[in-house]
Each structure stands twice: as C-alpha cells, then as structure tokens.
Amino acid sequence: MKIAVVHSLIILRRLLTVALLAFFILSPMRGQGLREIPAAVRSAQASGNRDNTRLHITRSVVHQKAEEGGTTIVAVRPDSVLYRHIVRRHTWLEGLGSPISQAEADTLPLYFKLSIKSEAGHWQHVEAMQGNAPTTNHHINSYLLDTSHDYGREVDARWIRRLRSVCQWYFFSDPSGKQVFEERAYDAEGNMMYAFTPVPLAEDIVVGSYTDALGMPAEIVEDTTLYYGTVVRIKYTPEGYDHTIRYMDGAGYVRPNVDGIYEKRMEYDPASPGRLTTITNGNPVGFRMEDRYGVCITRYTYNDVGDIIATDYADRDGQPIKHQP
C-alpha cells in the first residue's frame, strides 16, 4: 500500500512538471518571462546598479500653521543648510563649523548641502556641491580606500570607478531615529554605488560592512583568502568622532586594507571639535607601521576657516618624509 502511494505521488509530480513546462512553452507570455528578467539581471550585474535602489528626492518645505486673531501664520522651516566642511559623527555626516549662505557657497570650489532633517535632528541627505551642481571633487571617502590614491591591478577597477563617482549620500535610521541603520552613496544620476551598514557592538563601537547595489559584499581586492568583503570596526571618541578604525573580513579575521595597514587612529583639535589633525597607521596589535607608500603619520594644518593648507607625512619614527599619493 505504501509503495503504491509513493508511486502515485511520483507520477503526480511528473504530471505537474510536464504541465508547467507546457504552460511556459505554449503561453504567449513565455518570451517576457524567460528573456526580460535574465536581461535585467545581466544589466544590473554589468553596471552594478538596479532601478529599485535609485535615489529619488522630492523637495519639500515644512509649513507650520498657527491661528492668531483669525490670521494664518505660516512658519517656513529651511529644507537645507550649507557648510564649507562636514565630518562623520556616530556615522552620520554633519556640518563642521558654522553654516554659510548660498552667496558665500557660490564663491567656493566645494561646499556641502545637508537636507531632509529627521525628527531626531540628523540630516539624512548630504550632497557635495560646486555652484548649483553636484561634484565628485571632495575628500569624503568610504572606509574601503582613499580615492585620491593610485592603485594597481590588485584593486577592482570597477570599485575604483564607483567610489570616485560618489557625490551624495542618504542615511536611513533605526526606529529611534538616533542611529544609522544604513548609509547609501550615490552618483550624480542617483545610481547607488554602495551601501554601508554599521552594527552597534557597544555604546562607542560599531562594526560596518559594505555591499553593492545588488546586495553583494564589496570585494575590492583580488585576494582569494579574503572572505565576504571588507569589514571595519570603528571606535568613537567620547564626542562621537571616528577614533580607531580596524580592518577585517566578513569572517572576522583581521586583514590589512588596500594600503597595507591594519588600523588607523585619529586625533582632533581640542579647540575645534571635529577638526582632524593627525592620522596614525597601526599594525594588528596597534603599534605604528608604515603603509605601502612609507607613511605612518599624517598631519594636517588649517587656516582660519577650516581649509587644509598643509599636509605633512612622517615614518614610524616620526621623521618627515615626502609623499605623493
């Protein structure tokens, strides 16, 4: 009896399979079903983009209405604010120093436009601007690599192009609105170049991973021993600025980044919160080490408005060296 039931189920499954094959073969929609979906996938894989991750921003101004003596008073909340410089704080990008006017911004080779303020007080959309157009000529890098450096064949050229085309960022928050759930970076046309997802480990530590627009890990280095892309462990200062960045792979193994170092340690000007003054490269146990260019320590000097006017480099012993990225 059991054998007969099993044989009956097998026959039924085969009949269903034949029926489904006949449907796809005879159906007038089979061409659309069998050709368009794979073509879309192939296109997305080739470009690294897909339509449902494209950025679409609808500009709006919030109006707060109040009735006073029968007259409607409308208070307009600014939809955006402009800054000469920005800085990462608890992963968010925020303005550094005082806001500037559009007239002042128009005289600068670079400024940043911060828009769509959340209820928790964070700007969710950030654009690097020159005049009234977005620009890729800025210093805001991912943790993956420094786009101002020249890299050889060991780095995926597609990822270099993607990272160098970034000119705007959009931040999604957790339900509280206080922590970044995901950061997405886009080019000028709104194509997503990467997504960065920070996961809190402690109050001052997050572990972040990178994916492309298809959700695949960011494999930017040609290394068969690298597992599941590049992962970073970020420890914040008490104020929330990046203090120590350690590089790992997706399996949790400590790995050097593309410049050959295992961690970076940042120091800031105590008289100007958020102004980065020194970056020191470290090995797996935190001792000083030089990167592939022979640099261990990088120091920045600023003018009164916060522009970098000098960058000095030193080896692990603190001795000055010449460096050309």
SVG drawing of the C-alpha trace seen along z (x, -y; Angstrom):
<svg xmlns="http://www.w3.org/2000/svg" viewBox="-11 -89 74 91">
<polyline fill="none" stroke="black" stroke-width="0.4" points="0.0,0.0 2.8,-2.4 4.7,-1.6 1.6,-2.3 1.1,-5.7 4.7,-6.6 4.4,-5.6 1.2,-7.7 2.9,-10.8 5.9,-10.4 3.6,-10.1 1.6,-13.2 4.7,-15.2 5.9,-14.3 2.5,-15.3 2.7,-18.7 6.2,-19.2 5.0,-18.4 2.0,-20.7 4.2,-23.6 6.6,-23.1 3.8,-23.0 2.4,-26.3 5.7,-28.1 6.2,-26.7 2.7,-27.5 2.0,-30.7 2.3,-33.9 4.0,-35.5 6.8,-33.0 9.1,-35.3 8.7,-38.1 9.2,-35.7 12.2,-34.0 14.1,-36.8 13.3,-40.1 14.2,-39.0 17.6,-37.5 18.4,-40.5 17.6,-42.8 19.8,-40.8 22.6,-40.7 22.3,-44.5 22.4,-45.1 25.4,-42.9 27.3,-44.7 26.5,-48.2 26.4,-47.4 23.1,-49.2 19.4,-48.4 16.3,-50.7 14.8,-49.9 17.9,-51.3 18.0,-54.6 17.7,-57.8 14.6,-59.9 14.4,-63.1 11.2,-65.2 12.0,-68.6 9.5,-70.0 9.3,-72.7 7.6,-72.1 4.9,-74.6 3.8,-75.1 0.5,-76.9 -1.0,-78.7 -4.1,-80.7 -3.8,-84.2 -6.7,-86.6 -8.2,-84.9 -5.0,-85.3 -3.0,-82.3 0.7,-82.5 3.0,-80.2 6.5,-79.5 8.7,-78.0 11.4,-75.6 14.5,-75.6 14.7,-72.5 18.6,-72.5 21.7,-74.1 25.1,-74.7 28.6,-74.1 32.1,-74.5 33.1,-71.3 31.5,-68.2 32.6,-65.4 31.4,-62.0 29.9,-61.7 28.3,-58.4 28.4,-57.5 26.2,-60.5 27.6,-63.3 27.1,-66.7 28.3,-70.2 31.6,-71.4 31.8,-75.0 29.0,-77.5 26.6,-77.3 27.2,-79.5 24.9,-81.4 24.3,-80.4 26.1,-83.6 29.2,-82.5 28.9,-78.9 28.8,-80.1 32.3,-81.5 33.8,-78.2 35.1,-75.3 33.4,-72.9 30.6,-73.1 28.1,-70.6 24.4,-70.8 22.6,-69.0 18.8,-68.3 15.8,-66.4 16.3,-66.7 14.9,-63.8 12.8,-64.2 15.9,-63.1 17.8,-66.1 20.0,-64.4 20.4,-65.5 19.5,-62.5 20.6,-63.7 24.1,-65.1 25.4,-66.5 28.9,-67.6 28.3,-70.7 30.1,-73.2 27.9,-76.0 24.5,-74.6 25.7,-71.1 27.0,-68.0 30.7,-67.4 33.0,-64.4 35.9,-66.6 35.6,-66.2 37.5,-64.5 34.7,-62.3 35.8,-58.7 34.4,-55.4 36.4,-53.3 37.2,-51.0 40.0,-53.1 41.3,-56.6 40.1,-57.5 42.9,-60.1 45.5,-57.2 46.6,-55.4 46.0,-51.6 47.1,-48.9 45.5,-45.7 45.2,-44.4 42.1,-46.6 39.0,-46.0 38.8,-48.9 35.0,-48.8 35.0,-49.7 37.5,-52.5 35.2,-54.0 32.2,-53.6 33.8,-55.2 35.2,-58.1 31.7,-58.8 30.1,-59.4 28.8,-62.9 25.8,-62.3 24.8,-60.2 21.4,-59.2 21.1,-57.9 18.4,-55.5 18.0,-55.4 16.7,-52.8 13.2,-53.2 14.6,-55.6 16.0,-57.9 19.2,-58.2 21.5,-55.5 22.3,-55.0 20.8,-51.7 22.3,-52.1 24.3,-54.7 23.9,-54.7 26.2,-56.5 25.1,-57.7 26.5,-59.2 25.0,-62.4 22.3,-60.5 21.1,-58.8 22.6,-55.4 23.6,-53.6 27.4,-53.0 27.5,-51.2 25.7,-50.6 27.4,-50.7 25.7,-49.0 27.0,-49.8 26.0,-47.3 26.5,-48.6 28.6,-46.4 28.8,-48.8 27.9,-52.4 31.1,-53.6 31.8,-50.8 30.2,-49.7 31.2,-47.0 30.3,-48.0 30.1,-46.1 29.8,-47.1 27.6,-45.8 26.9,-46.9 23.5,-47.8 22.8,-44.2 23.4,-43.3 26.7,-41.6 29.8,-42.0 32.2,-44.7 35.1,-42.6 37.5,-45.3 40.8,-43.4 41.9,-40.5 42.6,-38.1 41.4,-34.5 41.9,-34.4 39.5,-37.4 36.1,-36.3 32.9,-38.2 34.3,-41.6 35.8,-44.3 34.5,-44.9 35.6,-47.8 35.4,-48.0 35.0,-51.7 35.6,-53.0 34.3,-56.5 35.7,-59.3 33.5,-60.4 32.1,-63.1 31.2,-60.5 34.0,-61.2 36.0,-58.3 38.9,-57.4 40.1,-53.9 39.3,-52.1 40.3,-48.4 40.1,-46.4 38.7,-42.8 37.0,-40.5 33.5,-39.1 34.6,-36.1 36.1,-38.3 39.7,-37.9 42.0,-40.9 43.1,-42.0 45.2,-44.9 43.3,-47.4 44.3,-48.1 47.1,-50.5 48.6,-47.7 47.7,-48.8 45.5,-47.2 44.2,-50.2 44.0,-54.0 43.9,-56.2 42.6,-59.7 43.3,-62.8 41.3,-66.0 41.9,-69.7 40.5,-70.2 39.9,-73.8 37.9,-73.0 35.7,-69.9 35.6,-67.6 38.7,-69.0 41.0,-66.1 44.7,-66.9 46.5,-63.5 46.1,-60.0 48.5,-57.3 48.7,-53.9 48.9,-50.7 49.7,-47.0 47.4,-44.2 48.4,-44.9 48.2,-48.7 51.9,-49.5 52.9,-52.1 53.5,-50.8 54.0,-52.3 51.6,-51.9 52.5,-50.9 53.8,-54.4 56.1,-54.5 53.7,-56.8 52.9,-56.2 51.7,-59.6 49.8,-62.2 49.3,-65.7 47.0,-68.5 47.3,-72.3 44.3,-74.5 43.5,-78.2 41.0,-80.2 38.0,-79.0 38.9,-75.3 40.5,-74.7 43.6,-72.4 46.6,-74.5 49.4,-71.9 49.7,-68.1 52.8,-66.6 53.9,-63.0 56.2,-61.0 57.5,-57.5 57.0,-55.3 59.8,-57.1 58.2,-60.5 60.8,-61.5 59.4,-63.7 59.1,-62.1 58.0,-63.2 54.8,-61.5 52.9,-61.7 49.7,-59.6"/>
</svg>
